[in-house]
Amino acid sequence: MNAIYKYELSEDKVQWVSLPLNSTILSVVEQHQKIVMYVIVDAVQENTQEIQFLLLGTGQIFDNTLDGYSFLNTVKLSGGSLMFHVFVEKGRGKNVNEH
């Protein structure tokens, strides 16, 4: 049984989110000044996996290369004064935007 669930991401640069196995990330957007991610999940799946996300602000210096990540979206907060570019670790969870 599939369902679409919402997960909130913090503004931390590196974070891990526990998602049910075989989840598919639909989108990452702003909702009520929060960064939220919509994911298709198997609602009865009990096994989960920890997936790493990177949130990088415009102009922010970062050590990581982005070779191991897929871009999800740019999210605008505070009327556009804060811009976060959201990446997910490749090979960990499906992304509807990957080909």
DSSP file (Angstrom, degrees, kcal/mol; ACC not computed):
  #  RESIDUE AA STRUCTURE BP1 BP2  ACC     N-H-->O    O-->H-N    N-H-->O    O-->H-N    TCO  KAPPA ALPHA  PHI   PSI    X-CA   Y-CA   Z-CA
    1    1 A M              0   0    0      0, 0.0    42,-2.8     0, 0.0    43,-0.5   0.000 360.0 360.0 360.0 119.5    0.0    0.0    0.0
    2    2 A N  E     +A   42   0A   0     40,-0.3     2,-0.3    41,-0.1    40,-0.2  -0.636 360.0 169.6 -95.1 151.6    1.5    3.3   -1.1
    3    3 A A  E     -A   41   0A   0     38,-2.2    38,-3.0    -2,-0.3     2,-0.6  -0.965  34.6-117.0-149.4 159.7    1.0    6.7    0.4
    4    4 A I  E     -A   40   0A   0     -2,-0.3     2,-0.3    36,-0.2    36,-0.2  -0.926  36.1-172.2-102.8 121.0    2.6   10.1    0.0
    5    5 A Y  E     -A   39   0A   0     34,-2.7    34,-2.6    -2,-0.6     2,-0.4  -0.798  17.2-133.7-111.8 154.1    4.2   11.3    3.2
    6    6 A K  E     -A   38   0A   0     -2,-0.3     2,-0.4    32,-0.2    32,-0.2  -0.909  18.7-171.4-108.2 134.6    5.7   14.7    4.1
    7    7 A Y  E     -A   37   0A   0     30,-2.7    30,-3.1    -2,-0.4     2,-0.4  -0.986  16.9-136.5-124.1 134.3    9.1   14.9    5.8
    8    8 A E  E     -A   36   0A   0     -2,-0.4     2,-0.4    28,-0.2    28,-0.2  -0.768  14.6-155.5 -92.2 134.0   10.5   18.2    7.2
    9    9 A L  E     -A   35   0A   0     26,-3.2    26,-0.7    -2,-0.4     2,-0.1  -0.847  11.4-135.5-103.3 143.6   14.1   19.0    6.5
   10   10 A S        -     0   0    0     -2,-0.4     5,-0.0    24,-0.1    -1,-0.0  -0.297  27.0-107.7 -84.1 178.4   16.1   21.3    8.8
   11   11 A E  S    S+     0   0    0     -2,-0.1    -1,-0.1     3,-0.0     2,-0.1   0.296  77.3 127.7 -90.1   9.6   18.4   24.1    7.5
   12   12 A D        -     0   0    0      1,-0.1    43,-0.2    44,-0.0     3,-0.1  -0.376  66.2-128.0 -65.3 145.0   21.4   22.0    8.7
   13   13 A K  S    S+     0   0    0      1,-0.2    42,-2.6    41,-0.1     2,-0.4   0.930  93.6  27.3 -61.0 -49.0   24.0   21.5    5.9
   14   14 A V  E    S+D   54   0B   0     40,-0.2     2,-0.3    38,-0.0    40,-0.2  -0.962  75.6 158.1-119.2 131.3   24.2   17.7    6.4
   15   15 A Q  E     -D   53   0B   0     38,-2.2    38,-3.2    -2,-0.4     2,-0.4  -0.996  29.9-137.7-151.3 156.0   21.3   15.6    7.6
   16   16 A W  E     -D   52   0B   0     -2,-0.3     2,-0.4    36,-0.2    36,-0.2  -0.924  14.8-166.2-115.2 137.3   20.1   12.1    7.6
   17   17 A V  E     -D   51   0B   0     34,-2.5    34,-2.7    -2,-0.4     2,-0.7  -0.987  17.9-135.1-124.8 133.2   16.4   11.1    7.1
   18   18 A S  E     +D   50   0B   0     -2,-0.4    32,-0.2    32,-0.2    -2,-0.0  -0.787  32.8 174.3 -88.6 116.4   15.0    7.6    7.8
   19   19 A L  E     -D   49   0B   0     30,-2.6    30,-2.7    -2,-0.7     3,-0.1  -0.915  37.1 -98.9-121.5 148.4   12.8    6.5    4.9
   20   20 A P  E >   -D   48   0B   0      0, 0.0     3,-1.0     0, 0.0    28,-0.3  -0.315  56.5 -86.9 -58.4 147.8   11.0    3.2    4.3
   21   21 A L  T 3  S+     0   0    0     26,-2.4    21,-0.4     1,-0.2    24,-0.1  -0.213 112.4  21.8 -54.5 147.8   12.8    1.0    1.8
   22   22 A N  T 3  S+     0   0    0      1,-0.2    -1,-0.2    -3,-0.1     2,-0.1   0.730  86.0 160.0  64.8  26.8   12.0    1.6   -1.9
   23   23 A S    <   -     0   0    0     -3,-1.0    71,-2.4    18,-0.1     2,-0.5  -0.423  30.7-145.2 -74.4 154.3   10.7    5.2   -1.3
   24   24 A T  E     -Bc  40  94A   0     16,-2.4    16,-3.2    69,-0.2     2,-0.5  -0.984   9.5-136.7-125.1 121.4   10.5    7.6   -4.2
   25   25 A I  E     +Bc  39  95A   0     69,-3.5    71,-2.1    -2,-0.5    72,-0.3  -0.642  22.4 178.7 -78.1 122.8   11.2   11.3   -3.6
   26   26 A L  E     -     0   0A   0     12,-2.9     2,-0.3    -2,-0.5    13,-0.2   0.904  56.5 -27.4 -88.6 -50.8    8.7   13.4   -5.4
   27   27 A S  E     -B   38   0A   0     11,-1.4    11,-2.6     2,-0.0     2,-0.4  -0.992  39.0-139.7-162.3 161.3    9.7   17.0   -4.5
   28   28 A V  E     +B   37   0A   0     -2,-0.3     2,-0.3     9,-0.2     9,-0.2  -0.993  41.5 150.7-129.3 123.8   11.3   19.3   -2.0
   29   29 A V  E     -B   36   0A   0      7,-2.6     7,-3.0    -2,-0.4     2,-0.4  -0.840  46.5 -92.4-143.4 174.6    9.5   22.6   -1.5
   30   30 A E  E     +B   35   0A   0     -2,-0.3     2,-0.3     5,-0.2     5,-0.2  -0.816  37.9 173.7 -93.0 135.6    8.8   25.5    0.9
   31   31 A Q  E >  S-B   34   0A   0      3,-2.5     3,-0.9    -2,-0.4    -2,-0.0  -0.916  72.0 -18.4-142.6 117.7    5.7   25.2    3.0
   32   32 A H  T 3  S-     0   0    0     -2,-0.3     3,-0.1     1,-0.2    -1,-0.0   0.898 127.1 -52.9  54.4  45.5    5.0   27.7    5.8
   33   33 A Q  T 3  S+     0   0    0      1,-0.2     2,-0.3    43,-0.1    -1,-0.2   0.724 118.6 109.5  63.2  25.1    8.6   28.8    5.9
   34   34 A K  E <  S- B   0  31A   0     -3,-0.9    -3,-2.5   -24,-0.0     2,-0.7  -0.915  72.4-120.3-123.6 153.5    9.8   25.2    6.3
   35   35 A I  E     -AB   9  30A   0    -26,-0.7   -26,-3.2    -2,-0.3     2,-0.3  -0.859  40.4-179.5 -93.0 118.7   11.7   23.0    3.9
   36   36 A V  E     -AB   8  29A   0     -7,-3.0    -7,-2.6    -2,-0.7     2,-0.4  -0.898  18.3-153.0-124.0 151.9    9.5   19.9    3.3
   37   37 A M  E     -AB   7  28A   0    -30,-3.1   -30,-2.7    -2,-0.3     2,-0.5  -0.979   7.5-149.2-124.4 131.9   10.0   16.8    1.1
   38   38 A Y  E     -AB   6  27A   0    -11,-2.6   -12,-2.9    -2,-0.4   -11,-1.4  -0.891  22.6-179.2-103.6 131.9    7.1   14.7   -0.3
   39   39 A V  E     -AB   5  25A   0    -34,-2.6   -34,-2.7    -2,-0.5     2,-0.6  -0.989  29.5-131.8-136.4 134.1    7.9   11.0   -0.7
   40   40 A I  E     +AB   4  24A   0    -16,-3.2   -16,-2.4    -2,-0.4     2,-0.3  -0.782  41.1 176.6 -81.4 123.9    6.0    8.0   -2.1
   41   41 A V  E     -A    3   0A   0    -38,-3.0   -38,-2.2    -2,-0.6     2,-0.9  -0.898  41.8-112.5-127.7 155.8    6.4    5.3    0.5
   42   42 A D  E >   -A    2   0A   0    -21,-0.4     3,-1.8    -2,-0.3   -40,-0.3  -0.825  32.3-152.3 -82.7 108.9    5.1    1.8    1.1
   43   43 A A  T 3  S+     0   0    0    -42,-2.8    -1,-0.1    -2,-0.9   -41,-0.1   0.649  91.1  44.9 -65.1 -15.8    2.9    2.5    4.1
   44   44 A V  T 3  S+     0   0    0    -43,-0.5     2,-0.4    -3,-0.0    -1,-0.3   0.416  82.6 116.4-106.7   1.0    3.3   -1.0    5.5
   45   45 A Q    <   -     0   0    0     -3,-1.8    -3,-0.0   -44,-0.2   -23,-0.0  -0.571  39.4-176.7 -72.1 121.3    7.1   -1.3    5.0
   46   46 A E        +     0   0    0     -2,-0.4     2,-0.3   -26,-0.1    -1,-0.2   0.716  57.4  86.8 -91.9 -23.0    8.7   -1.6    8.3
   47   47 A N        -     0   0    0    -26,-0.1   -26,-2.4   -27,-0.0     2,-0.3  -0.609  60.4-174.5 -81.8 136.6   12.3   -1.7    7.1
   48   48 A T  E     -D   20   0B   0     -2,-0.3     2,-0.3   -28,-0.3   -30,-0.1  -0.787  15.9-149.4-124.9 167.9   13.9    1.7    6.7
   49   49 A Q  E     -D   19   0B   0    -30,-2.7   -30,-2.6    -2,-0.3     2,-0.5  -0.993  21.3-122.4-136.5 146.2   17.2    3.2    5.4
   50   50 A E  E     -D   18   0B   0     -2,-0.3     2,-0.4   -32,-0.2   -32,-0.2  -0.768  30.2-166.2 -87.4 124.9   19.0    6.3    6.4
   51   51 A I  E     -D   17   0B   0    -34,-2.7   -34,-2.5    -2,-0.5     2,-0.4  -0.946  13.0-134.0-118.2 133.1   19.5    8.7    3.5
   52   52 A Q  E     -D   16   0B   0     -2,-0.4    37,-2.4   -36,-0.2     2,-0.4  -0.678  20.6-171.2 -90.0 136.4   21.9   11.7    3.6
   53   53 A F  E     -DE  15  88B   0    -38,-3.2   -38,-2.2    -2,-0.4     2,-0.4  -0.955   9.9-152.9-122.7 144.6   20.8   15.1    2.3
   54   54 A L  E     -DE  14  87B   0     33,-2.3    33,-2.7    -2,-0.4     2,-0.5  -0.970   5.4-167.9-114.3 132.6   22.9   18.2    1.8
   55   55 A L  E     - E   0  86B   0    -42,-2.6     2,-0.5    -2,-0.4    31,-0.2  -0.973  11.3-175.6-118.9 115.0   21.4   21.7    2.0
   56   56 A L  E     - E   0  85B   0     29,-2.4    29,-2.9    -2,-0.5     2,-0.2  -0.941  16.0-140.7-116.9 125.8   23.7   24.3    0.7
   57   57 A G  E >   - E   0  84B   0     -2,-0.5     3,-2.3    27,-0.2    27,-0.2  -0.490  39.4 -87.1 -78.6 152.9   22.9   28.0    0.8
   58   58 A T  T 3  S+     0   0    0     25,-1.5    -1,-0.1     1,-0.3    25,-0.1  -0.417 117.7  12.3 -59.3 127.5   23.8   30.3   -2.1
   59   59 A G  T 3  S+     0   0    0      1,-0.3    -1,-0.3    -2,-0.2     2,-0.2   0.360  93.3 141.1  84.9  -4.6   27.4   31.4   -1.6
   60   60 A Q    <   -     0   0    0     -3,-2.3     2,-0.3     1,-0.1    -1,-0.3  -0.526  50.6-130.0 -73.6 134.2   28.0   28.9    1.1
   61   61 A I        -     0   0    0     -2,-0.2     2,-0.3    -3,-0.1    -4,-0.1  -0.654  31.0-176.8 -80.9 137.3   31.5   27.3    1.1
   62   62 A F        -     0   0    0     -2,-0.3    -6,-0.0     1,-0.1     0, 0.0  -0.993  29.7-150.0-141.0 149.3   31.5   23.5    1.2
   63   63 A D  S    S+     0   0    0     -2,-0.3    -1,-0.1     2,-0.1    -2,-0.0   0.795  70.2  91.3 -83.8 -32.3   34.1   20.7    1.4
   64   64 A N  S    S-     0   0    0      1,-0.1     2,-0.3     2,-0.0    -2,-0.1  -0.269  70.2-134.0 -68.1 146.5   32.2   18.0   -0.3
   65   65 A T        -     0   0    0      1,-0.1     3,-0.4     0, 0.0    -2,-0.1  -0.700  18.1-135.1 -84.3 157.1   32.3   17.3   -4.0
   66   66 A L  S >  S+     0   0    0     -2,-0.3     3,-1.8     1,-0.2    -1,-0.1   0.252  76.5 107.7 -98.9  13.5   28.8   16.8   -5.3
   67   67 A D  T 3  S+     0   0    0      1,-0.3    -1,-0.2     3,-0.0    -3,-0.0   0.833  80.2  49.3 -58.7 -34.1   29.7   13.7   -7.4
   68   68 A G  T 3  S+     0   0    0     -3,-0.4    22,-3.0    21,-0.0     2,-0.3   0.247 105.7  73.7 -91.0  13.8   28.0   11.4   -5.0
   69   69 A Y  E <   -F   89   0B   0     -3,-1.8     2,-0.4    20,-0.3    20,-0.2  -0.907  64.7-142.8-130.2 153.8   24.8   13.4   -4.9
   70   70 A S  E     -F   88   0B   0     18,-3.1    18,-2.6    -2,-0.3     2,-0.3  -0.938  28.6-118.2-111.7 138.4   21.8   14.2   -7.1
   71   71 A F  E     +F   87   0B   0     -2,-0.4    16,-0.2    16,-0.2     3,-0.1  -0.574  31.3 176.1 -74.5 133.6   20.2   17.7   -7.2
   72   72 A L  E     -     0   0B   0     14,-3.3     2,-0.3     1,-0.4   -44,-0.2   0.825  52.4 -51.6-102.7 -52.4   16.6   17.7   -6.0
   73   73 A N  E     -F   86   0B   0     13,-1.1    13,-3.1   -46,-0.1     2,-0.5  -0.978  40.7-105.4-175.1 165.0   15.5   21.4   -6.0
   74   74 A T  E     -F   85   0B   0     -2,-0.3     2,-0.5    11,-0.2    11,-0.2  -0.953  35.6-157.5-105.6 129.4   16.3   24.9   -4.9
   75   75 A V  E     -F   84   0B   0      9,-3.4     9,-2.8    -2,-0.5     2,-0.5  -0.923   3.1-148.2-115.1 130.9   14.0   26.1   -2.0
   76   76 A K  E     +F   83   0B   0     -2,-0.5     2,-0.3     7,-0.2     7,-0.2  -0.849  19.0 178.1-101.9 125.9   13.3   29.8   -1.3
   77   77 A L  E > > +F   82   0B   0      5,-3.1     5,-2.0    -2,-0.5     3,-1.2  -0.836  59.3  25.0-120.0 162.2   12.7   30.9    2.3
   78   78 A S  G > 5S-     0   0    0     -2,-0.3     3,-1.4     1,-0.3    -1,-0.2   0.893 134.7 -53.6  53.6  46.7   12.1   34.3    3.8
   79   79 A G  G 3 5S-     0   0    0      1,-0.3    -1,-0.3    -3,-0.2    -2,-0.1   0.716 109.1 -49.6  65.2  20.9   10.7   35.8    0.6
   80   80 A G  G < 5S+     0   0    0     -3,-1.2    -1,-0.3     2,-0.3    -2,-0.2   0.404 112.5 111.5  99.4  -1.8   13.8   34.7   -1.4
   81   81 A S  T < 5S+     0   0    0     -3,-1.4     2,-0.5    -4,-0.5    -3,-0.2   0.713  80.2  48.0 -78.2 -17.2   16.4   36.1    1.0
   82   82 A L  E   <S- F   0  77B   0     -5,-2.0    -5,-3.1     2,-0.0     2,-0.5  -0.987  70.8-174.9-121.7 123.1   17.5   32.6    1.9
   83   83 A M  E     - F   0  76B   0     -2,-0.5   -25,-1.5    -7,-0.2     2,-0.5  -0.974   2.5-169.3-120.2 123.7   18.0   30.1   -0.9
   84   84 A F  E     -EF  57  75B   0     -9,-2.8    -9,-3.4    -2,-0.5     2,-0.6  -0.954  10.6-153.6-115.5 129.0   18.8   26.4   -0.2
   85   85 A H  E     -EF  56  74B   0    -29,-2.9   -29,-2.4    -2,-0.5     2,-0.5  -0.904  19.4-150.3-101.9 119.6   20.0   24.0   -2.8
   86   86 A V  E     +EF  55  73B   0    -13,-3.1   -14,-3.3    -2,-0.6   -13,-1.1  -0.798  17.3 178.6-105.2 128.6   19.0   20.4   -1.8
   87   87 A F  E     -EF  54  71B   0    -33,-2.7   -33,-2.3    -2,-0.5     2,-0.4  -0.923  12.7-152.5-125.0 149.6   20.9   17.3   -2.8
   88   88 A V  E     -EF  53  70B   0    -18,-2.6   -18,-3.1    -2,-0.3   -35,-0.2  -0.947  32.7 -98.9-122.0 145.4   20.4   13.7   -2.0
   89   89 A E  E >   - F   0  69B   0    -37,-2.4     3,-1.2    -2,-0.4   -20,-0.3  -0.404  47.5-112.3 -59.3 128.3   23.0   10.9   -1.8
   90   90 A K  T 3  S+     0   0    0    -22,-3.0    -1,-0.1     1,-0.2     4,-0.1  -0.336  96.6  20.5 -65.1 144.2   23.0    8.9   -5.1
   91   91 A G  T 3  S+     0   0    0      2,-0.2     2,-0.5     1,-0.1    -1,-0.2   0.531  98.4 102.6  78.8   6.3   21.8    5.4   -4.9
   92   92 A R  S <  S-     0   0    0     -3,-1.2    -1,-0.1     1,-0.3    -3,-0.1  -0.860  91.6 -16.3-124.1  94.9   19.9    5.8   -1.7
   93   93 A G  S    S-     0   0    0     -2,-0.5    -1,-0.3    -3,-0.1    -2,-0.2   0.178  87.7 -85.8  85.5 147.6   16.2    6.2   -2.4
   94   94 A K  E     -c   24   0A   0    -71,-2.4   -69,-3.5    -3,-0.1     2,-0.5  -0.609  31.9-154.4 -90.4 150.1   14.7    6.9   -5.8
   95   95 A N  E >   -c   25   0A   0     -2,-0.2     3,-1.9   -71,-0.2   -69,-0.1  -0.992  12.9-145.0-124.4 123.0   14.3   10.4   -7.2
   96   96 A V  T 3  S+     0   0    0    -71,-2.1   -70,-0.1    -2,-0.5    -1,-0.1   0.704 100.1  59.6 -62.3 -17.7   11.6   10.9   -9.8
   97   97 A N  T 3  S+     0   0    0    -72,-0.3    -1,-0.3   -26,-0.1     2,-0.2   0.584  84.4  96.3 -87.1 -10.5   13.9   13.5  -11.5
   98   98 A E    <         0   0    0     -3,-1.9   -28,-0.0     1,-0.1    -3,-0.0  -0.566 360.0 360.0 -80.7 143.6   16.7   11.0  -12.1
   99   99 A H              0   0    0     -2,-0.2    -1,-0.1     0, 0.0    -3,-0.0   0.371 360.0 360.0-110.7 360.0   16.9    9.4  -15.5
